[in-house]
Amino acid sequence: MNISLDGIFRPKSIAVIGASTKKGAIGREILHNLIEGEFNGKVFPVNPKATVIHSIKCYSTILDVPDAVDLVIIVTPRDQVKSILEQCGEKGVKGAVVITAGFKEIGEEGAKKELELVEVIKKYNIRMVGPNCFGVLNTDPEYSMNATFSKVQPIPGTVGIMSQSGALGEAILDYANSLNLGFSMFVSVGNKADISGNDLLAYWEDDPNTHLILLYLENFGEPRTFTRIARSITRKKPVVAVKAGRTAAGAAAISSHTGVLAGLDVGAEALFEQCGVLRVGTVDELFDVAIAFTNQPLPKGDRIAVITNAGGPGILATDAVVSVGLKMAEFEKKTIAYLRKNLPPIASVKNPVDVIAAGGPESYRFAMDAVMSDKNVDAVIVIFVPPVVVDHRAVINAIVEMIEKHKNVKPVLGCFMSEADGIAGSEQLTERKIPIYTFPESAARAVWAMARYRKLLDRPAGKIIEYKVDKKKARGIIDKAIQKRNDHILGAEALEILDAYGIRIARSINVKAAKDLKEAARTLSFPVAMKIDDPSISHKTDVGGVVTDLRTQAEMEDAFKIMKKKFANKGKKFSGVIVQQMVRGGVETIIGMHDDPAFGPLMMFGLGGIYVEVMKDVSFKVHPLTDFDADEMIKSVKSYPLLIGFRGYPSVNVPVLQETILRLSQLVADFPVLKSFDVNPFIVTSEVNKSKAVDARFTIDSQ
């Protein structure tokens, strides 16, 4: 455990600097919450204008407090915070929570003030939450610390939650209470001037009181550190995150295919996927998932049974289950026979099981017993729409009875579609830790998260593979471009970089004049392709700079004349062409990289050729890649069936694709100067020797 945060979360004494005598003031509410929550330590109000606050002696400064102080909560005007932290340093304070706003969030002036705070805490080795935050809490009975200005006292539990938004703090605590969801710790990190989400993940990794971690993120401070920590922690306990800010501007200004496709939140998506973090879209979904994880066992698979007493909700649940990627369970024959024997004649005995509106407690008892016993069922969503003619409490009793009979080995989620006041007797389910949702879509998303986490636990960690490559050759090409201040490496030189890293390339020859075509025809076997060799042209096909399937020298000469006429106009010197042996058959793929300013290099794989930006059938992973990452990238694209054989088409050599991706990942690690690249197309066939890169484009930092 990272004991450097104990001063924040496990203090034996707290001073509230800026404590107020005025009810409703933040300084007064924080002091009140510490007392009301029965903080198991000493509390010291600090305010030079008061002698007593909340019936407790008040001190003028932190230096006047006679006892040692572990943690300070600062609620003072902004320009006083720096000097107060200096005094805290002299006092030997270990932790500070700065509620005060007016720092980085307001602009350049505030950012300078914030940096001054950081200098002070580093000088005195103080750990700080904030500034501009809602506070922190720890419900462990040994501490019972509520150092927030929330109007509600939290329920003790096993969920650690971090919010980057202070404004959401009150809503989060209040909503959690309404769901009977308990927290181990809550932190509003504010501007993250010191303590960040990465620090909290590391702190909670081995915390015995925290079994589930929830994150509300607006940005990543150090994504690579997050990757390392999260990969470790998700092997031990689930992490669920909402990442705000899903869109990005400026993608159209990026020249590479990979850069364009990487501009739409894919960095965060790839990072969460690789780390095993479960991403949800809204705060509401965050809590839907939380009450499932904290109350139910993980499913052993993704096969879901639905029980309902109304057709419409059953259809909605089926659609929801399938749409999130789960499967509707196919019942065993004996299950169907049992249901047909015991349910009303007009009931549906296939999945979803519809016990009909008149189906009372006995129908639910039979249905629950049957599906809970079925080995093809991994989880159950039980829907109840309360009709007038049915005893609600009796139905709920039957559901509870069957869950207890089967020893709660499979997760059961309730969907009780009722008025706002709920269904009489549903408190029994809450007491027995059975989560209840109003709509089936919420239950389906929650089951998906649990099934997904089960898969994440079972997947291999993977390893980074290093190949024997000609790094010196690649460095020579890259250094030459830097010396010439060229931002791009194209054509033959780009392919030579690939060749240096053991990636097969299609043979090609640079031709500057028509007289050289004879040598090209003699060296290369027909058919060939001809491409304009101009570094200023990013996408050659778009401007007619590619001619394919040339089968004779005469056809080559005609194509050359057309190219020269088209591209040697307005006094511009003709740059020549590349004549390249065509690769027959196979599937065109693209392998690329884009150096994201927040996440670092993002590796991409997908369907390639001229359709890449139209189809957008690509997958991303954060660099560096393991062998498992490369395998997942290939299998996750929608066009994967084309690679393994579809409707009589031969399958390609998938291992050569995986190796090529990993060799390019090694290239990225060796040359941080690379800002982006596209290997497009990389044509993969069923034969290793015939799978080759046809074209490539590198963007480098030449400054």
FENHU-V84569 format. One record per residue. N is the residue number from 1. D_CENTER is the distance of its C-alpha to the mean C-alpha in Angstrom with 1 decimal. Layout:
<<N | D_CENTER> <N | D_CENTER>>
This chain:
<<1 | 24.3> <2 | 24.0> <3 | 27.4> <4 | 27.2> <5 | 25.3> <6 | 28.1> <7 | 30.0> <8 | 27.4> <9 | 26.7> <10 | 29.9> <11 | 32.7> <12 | 36.3> <13 | 37.3> <14 | 35.8> <15 | 37.4> <16 | 36.5> <17 | 37.7> <18 | 38.4> <19 | 39.3> <20 | 41.2> <21 | 44.2> <22 | 43.1> <23 | 41.4> <24 | 38.2> <25 | 37.6> <26 | 34.2> <27 | 36.2> <28 | 38.3> <29 | 35.4> <30 | 33.5> <31 | 36.8> <32 | 37.5> <33 | 34.2> <34 | 34.8> <35 | 38.3> <36 | 37.4> <37 | 34.6> <38 | 37.2> <39 | 35.6> <40 | 37.1> <41 | 38.3> <42 | 40.4> <43 | 39.6> <44 | 41.2> <45 | 41.3> <46 | 41.9> <47 | 43.7> <48 | 46.8> <49 | 48.1> <50 | 48.2> <51 | 50.0> <52 | 48.4> <53 | 45.2> <54 | 44.5> <55 | 47.6> <56 | 46.2> <57 | 47.9> <58 | 46.2> <59 | 46.3> <60 | 46.7> <61 | 44.2> <62 | 41.9> <63 | 44.7> <64 | 47.1> <65 | 45.2> <66 | 47.4> <67 | 44.7> <68 | 41.7> <69 | 38.5> <70 | 35.1> <71 | 32.9> <72 | 33.6> <73 | 32.2> <74 | 33.2> <75 | 34.0> <76 | 36.4> <77 | 36.9> <78 | 34.7> <79 | 37.5> <80 | 38.5> <81 | 35.2> <82 | 35.9> <83 | 39.3> <84 | 38.2> <85 | 35.6> <86 | 38.5> <87 | 40.6> <88 | 37.8> <89 | 37.7> <90 | 41.5> <91 | 41.2> <92 | 38.8> <93 | 35.9> <94 | 32.7> <95 | 30.1> <96 | 29.8> <97 | 27.9> <98 | 28.7> <99 | 28.5> <100 | 30.4> <101 | 28.9> <102 | 30.2> <103 | 28.4> <104 | 25.7> <105 | 24.6> <106 | 28.0> <107 | 28.3> <108 | 30.1> <109 | 32.7> <110 | 30.4> <111 | 28.2> <112 | 31.4> <113 | 32.2> <114 | 28.8> <115 | 29.4> <116 | 32.8> <117 | 31.2> <118 | 29.0> <119 | 32.2> <120 | 34.0> <121 | 31.4> <122 | 31.2> <123 | 35.0> <124 | 35.3> <125 | 32.2> <126 | 30.9> <127 | 27.2> <128 | 26.2> <129 | 23.8> <130 | 23.8> <131 | 25.8> <132 | 25.3> <133 | 23.8> <134 | 24.7> <135 | 25.4> <136 | 24.5> <137 | 25.7> <138 | 26.3> <139 | 27.9> <140 | 29.2> <141 | 32.9> <142 | 33.9> <143 | 32.6> <144 | 32.0> <145 | 30.7> <146 | 29.6> <147 | 29.5> <148 | 28.1> <149 | 30.2> <150 | 28.9> <151 | 31.7> <152 | 30.5> <153 | 30.5> <154 | 27.4> <155 | 27.8> <156 | 27.4> <157 | 24.8> <158 | 22.1> <159 | 18.9> <160 | 17.7> <161 | 16.1> <162 | 15.2> <163 | 15.6> <164 | 15.7> <165 | 18.0> <166 | 21.5> <167 | 22.6> <168 | 20.3> <169 | 21.8> <170 | 24.8> <171 | 23.2> <172 | 20.6> <173 | 23.5> <174 | 25.8> <175 | 23.5> <176 | 22.7> <177 | 26.4> <178 | 27.1> <179 | 24.9> <180 | 26.6> <181 | 23.3> <182 | 24.1> <183 | 22.4> <184 | 23.0> <185 | 21.9> <186 | 20.6> <187 | 20.0> <188 | 19.9> <189 | 19.1> <190 | 20.5> <191 | 20.8> <192 | 19.6> <193 | 22.7> <194 | 22.8> <195 | 20.6> <196 | 16.8> <197 | 13.7> <198 | 14.1> <199 | 17.7> <200 | 16.9> <201 | 14.5> <202 | 17.4> <203 | 19.9> <204 | 18.6> <205 | 17.9> <206 | 21.6> <207 | 22.6> <208 | 24.6> <209 | 24.3> <210 | 20.5> <211 | 19.2> <212 | 15.9> <213 | 13.6> <214 | 12.2> <215 | 10.6> <216 | 11.4> <217 | 10.3> <218 | 12.1> <219 | 11.6> <220 | 11.0> <221 | 14.4> <222 | 14.1> <223 | 10.9> <224 | 13.0> <225 | 14.1> <226 | 10.8> <227 | 10.2> <228 | 13.6> <229 | 13.6> <230 | 10.4> <231 | 11.7> <232 | 14.9> <233 | 14.2> <234 | 12.2> <235 | 15.4> <236 | 17.3> <237 | 15.6> <238 | 12.6> <239 | 9.9> <240 | 8.6> <241 | 7.0> <242 | 8.2> <243 | 7.5> <244 | 11.0> <245 | 12.4> <246 | 11.0> <247 | 14.1> <248 | 15.9> <249 | 19.6> <250 | 21.7> <251 | 20.3> <252 | 23.8> <253 | 25.2> <254 | 23.5> <255 | 25.9> <256 | 23.9> <257 | 22.4> <258 | 19.3> <259 | 19.1> <260 | 19.7> <261 | 17.0> <262 | 14.4> <263 | 15.2> <264 | 13.1> <265 | 9.6> <266 | 8.9> <267 | 8.2> <268 | 5.0> <269 | 4.2> <270 | 6.2> <271 | 5.3> <272 | 2.6> <273 | 5.5> <274 | 8.1> <275 | 7.7> <276 | 8.0> <277 | 5.7> <278 | 6.4> <279 | 5.0> <280 | 8.4> <281 | 10.4> <282 | 13.0> <283 | 14.4> <284 | 16.8> <285 | 14.4> <286 | 13.0> <287 | 16.6> <288 | 17.3> <289 | 15.0> <290 | 16.3> <291 | 19.9> <292 | 19.4> <293 | 17.9> <294 | 20.6> <295 | 23.5> <296 | 23.2> <297 | 23.1> <298 | 20.4> <299 | 21.6> <300 | 22.9> <301 | 21.8> <302 | 20.7> <303 | 24.2> <304 | 24.7> <305 | 28.1> <306 | 28.8> <307 | 32.0> <308 | 33.3> <309 | 36.7> <310 | 36.0> <311 | 35.3> <312 | 33.1> <313 | 30.5> <314 | 30.6> <315 | 29.9> <316 | 27.0> <317 | 25.5> <318 | 26.1> <319 | 24.4> <320 | 21.4> <321 | 21.2> <322 | 21.5> <323 | 19.2> <324 | 16.1> <325 | 17.1> <326 | 19.4> <327 | 23.1> <328 | 26.2> <329 | 28.2> <330 | 31.6> <331 | 34.1> <332 | 36.7> <333 | 40.2> <334 | 41.5> <335 | 38.8> <336 | 39.9> <337 | 43.6> <338 | 43.1> <339 | 41.4> <340 | 44.1> <341 | 46.8> <342 | 45.6> <343 | 44.0> <344 | 46.0> <345 | 47.2> <346 | 45.2> <347 | 41.9> <348 | 39.2> <349 | 38.7> <350 | 36.0> <351 | 32.3> <352 | 31.7> <353 | 34.8> <354 | 36.6> <355 | 39.2> <356 | 40.5> <357 | 41.2> <358 | 44.3> <359 | 42.4> <360 | 42.9> <361 | 42.0> <362 | 43.7> <363 | 41.7> <364 | 38.4> <365 | 39.7> <366 | 40.6> <367 | 37.3> <368 | 35.2> <369 | 37.4> <370 | 37.2> <371 | 33.5> <372 | 32.7> <373 | 35.3> <374 | 34.0> <375 | 32.4> <376 | 30.4> <377 | 28.5> <378 | 25.4> <379 | 24.7> <380 | 26.7> <381 | 26.2> <382 | 29.6> <383 | 30.5> <384 | 33.6> <385 | 35.1> <386 | 38.1> <387 | 41.3> <388 | 44.5> <389 | 46.4> <390 | 44.1> <391 | 44.0> <392 | 40.5> <393 | 40.9> <394 | 42.4> <395 | 39.5> <396 | 37.0> <397 | 39.3> <398 | 39.3> <399 | 35.5> <400 | 35.4> <401 | 38.3> <402 | 36.7> <403 | 33.4> <404 | 35.6> <405 | 37.7> <406 | 34.9> <407 | 33.7> <408 | 30.2> <409 | 29.0> <410 | 26.9> <411 | 24.5> <412 | 26.3> <413 | 24.8> <414 | 27.3> <415 | 27.4> <416 | 30.5> <417 | 31.1> <418 | 33.6> <419 | 34.8> <420 | 33.2> <421 | 35.3> <422 | 34.0> <423 | 36.1> <424 | 38.8> <425 | 38.0> <426 | 34.2> <427 | 34.2> <428 | 35.1> <429 | 31.7> <430 | 30.0> <431 | 32.4> <432 | 31.5> <433 | 27.8> <434 | 27.3> <435 | 24.7> <436 | 26.1> <437 | 24.5> <438 | 26.5> <439 | 25.1> <440 | 24.1> <441 | 20.9> <442 | 19.4> <443 | 20.7> <444 | 19.3> <445 | 15.7> <446 | 16.3> <447 | 17.9> <448 | 15.1> <449 | 12.7> <450 | 15.5> <451 | 16.4> <452 | 12.9> <453 | 12.9> <454 | 16.5> <455 | 15.6> <456 | 13.1> <457 | 16.0> <458 | 18.4> <459 | 16.9> <460 | 18.5> <461 | 17.2> <462 | 18.7> <463 | 20.8> <464 | 21.2> <465 | 24.5> <466 | 27.0> <467 | 29.6> <468 | 33.0> <469 | 33.0> <470 | 35.3> <471 | 33.4> <472 | 36.7> <473 | 37.2> <474 | 33.8> <475 | 34.3> <476 | 37.7> <477 | 36.3> <478 | 33.6> <479 | 36.0> <480 | 38.5> <481 | 36.2> <482 | 35.4> <483 | 39.1> <484 | 39.8> <485 | 36.9> <486 | 35.4> <487 | 31.8> <488 | 31.6> <489 | 32.7> <490 | 33.7> <491 | 35.9> <492 | 37.8> <493 | 36.4> <494 | 32.8> <495 | 33.8> <496 | 35.7> <497 | 32.5> <498 | 31.0> <499 | 34.3> <500 | 34.3> <501 | 31.0> <502 | 32.6> <503 | 31.1> <504 | 33.9> <505 | 34.9> <506 | 37.4> <507 | 40.7> <508 | 41.6> <509 | 44.4> <510 | 44.6> <511 | 47.6> <512 | 49.1> <513 | 52.4> <514 | 53.8> <515 | 56.1> <516 | 53.1> <517 | 52.1> <518 | 54.8> <519 | 53.3> <520 | 49.8> <521 | 51.4> <522 | 53.2> <523 | 50.1> <524 | 47.5> <525 | 48.1> <526 | 47.9> <527 | 46.0> <528 | 44.2> <529 | 41.9> <530 | 42.7> <531 | 40.2> <532 | 41.0> <533 | 40.4> <534 | 39.6> <535 | 36.7> <536 | 36.6> <537 | 35.6> <538 | 31.9> <539 | 32.0> <540 | 35.4> <541 | 35.4> <542 | 35.0> <543 | 38.3> <544 | 40.3> <545 | 39.9> <546 | 39.5> <547 | 42.3> <548 | 41.8> <549 | 44.1> <550 | 47.1> <551 | 49.7> <552 | 52.7> <553 | 53.7> <554 | 55.2> <555 | 51.9> <556 | 50.3> <557 | 53.0> <558 | 52.7> <559 | 48.9> <560 | 49.4> <561 | 52.0> <562 | 49.7> <563 | 46.9> <564 | 49.3> <565 | 50.7> <566 | 47.3> <567 | 45.7> <568 | 48.8> <569 | 49.8> <570 | 50.5> <571 | 51.7> <572 | 48.5> <573 | 49.0> <574 | 47.9> <575 | 45.2> <576 | 45.9> <577 | 43.9> <578 | 42.1> <579 | 43.7> <580 | 41.4> <581 | 42.0> <582 | 40.2> <583 | 37.9> <584 | 38.9> <585 | 36.9> <586 | 33.3> <587 | 30.0> <588 | 28.8> <589 | 25.3> <590 | 23.4> <591 | 21.7> <592 | 20.5> <593 | 18.8> <594 | 17.9> <595 | 17.8> <596 | 15.2> <597 | 16.7> <598 | 13.6> <599 | 11.7> <600 | 14.9> <601 | 15.8> <602 | 13.7> <603 | 15.5> <604 | 16.2> <605 | 18.3> <606 | 19.9> <607 | 23.2> <608 | 25.3> <609 | 28.6> <610 | 29.5> <611 | 27.2> <612 | 23.8> <613 | 23.2> <614 | 24.8> <615 | 23.1> <616 | 19.6> <617 | 19.1> <618 | 16.7> <619 | 13.7> <620 | 11.8> <621 | 11.0> <622 | 11.0> <623 | 14.6> <624 | 16.4> <625 | 16.3> <626 | 17.7> <627 | 20.0> <628 | 17.6> <629 | 14.9> <630 | 17.7> <631 | 18.8> <632 | 15.5> <633 | 15.4> <634 | 18.9> <635 | 18.6> <636 | 15.7> <637 | 17.7> <638 | 19.9> <639 | 23.0> <640 | 22.7> <641 | 25.8> <642 | 27.7> <643 | 27.1> <644 | 28.3> <645 | 31.3> <646 | 31.6> <647 | 34.9> <648 | 37.1> <649 | 35.3> <650 | 35.1> <651 | 31.9> <652 | 30.8> <653 | 30.4> <654 | 26.6> <655 | 27.1> <656 | 28.4> <657 | 25.2> <658 | 23.1> <659 | 25.6> <660 | 25.6> <661 | 21.8> <662 | 22.2> <663 | 25.3> <664 | 23.5> <665 | 20.8> <666 | 23.8> <667 | 25.3> <668 | 22.4> <669 | 22.7> <670 | 26.4> <671 | 26.5> <672 | 24.2> <673 | 26.6> <674 | 24.9> <675 | 22.8> <676 | 22.2> <677 | 23.9> <678 | 24.4> <679 | 26.2> <680 | 27.3> <681 | 28.7> <682 | 28.4> <683 | 30.7> <684 | 30.2> <685 | 33.1> <686 | 34.3> <687 | 36.1> <688 | 34.6> <689 | 37.2> <690 | 36.9> <691 | 33.1> <692 | 33.0> <693 | 31.3> <694 | 33.4> <695 | 32.0> <696 | 29.7> <697 | 29.0> <698 | 27.8> <699 | 27.1> <700 | 28.0> <701 | 28.5> <702 | 32.3> <703 | 33.0>>
